Amino acid sequence: AIFDESAKKDDEVFRTAVGDLNQNEEILQTEKITFSVTFVDGSNPFQAVQE
């Protein structure tokens, strides 16, 4: 798919940013940032809509 490489790069940048935030003691005292990313099969429109 056209977006695979871009999505993987965006995911990597996002994970790095969240990791940096979770290293910040001031933020950790009040918040812990969690997230989940699911890659869907772009050729299956039903799965893309469900997700």
N, C-alpha and C positions, 0 to 999 in steps of 0.2 A: 504494500500500500504506500501511497505517496507520503502519508503522515508518520509512518513508523519511526524514522530516524529523528524527526522533529519532536515527536512525543517522548521518545526515550531521553533526548537531551533535556527537554523541559522537566521531565520527571527527576532527572539527576540534579538539575539546578534547584528544584523545589525541595528535594530531600536534603541538599546541602544547606539551604536557607533554614529549614526547620531544625536541622542539627545544630546550626549556629545559635538559633534562638534558644534551644534547649540547653545550651552551654551557659547561657546568661543567668547568673544566680538570682538577680532581681526578678526575672520573669519566672524562674523555677519556683520561687517561694509562693507564687499565686496561681500559676498556670503551667500545665504540661501540655504541649501541643502534640496531638496525635492525628494521623490521617491514614487513609488507605487509597490506593490507586489500583484500578482494575483495567487491564488492557482488554478491549473487546475485539471481536473479529469484525473488521470494517466491512467485509463482504456480506455480513448477515445483518440486514437492517433491523430485524426484530430484536436481536440481542443489543444492538446499539441503542434502540429506543428504550428497552427494558432497563438498561444500566442507567 
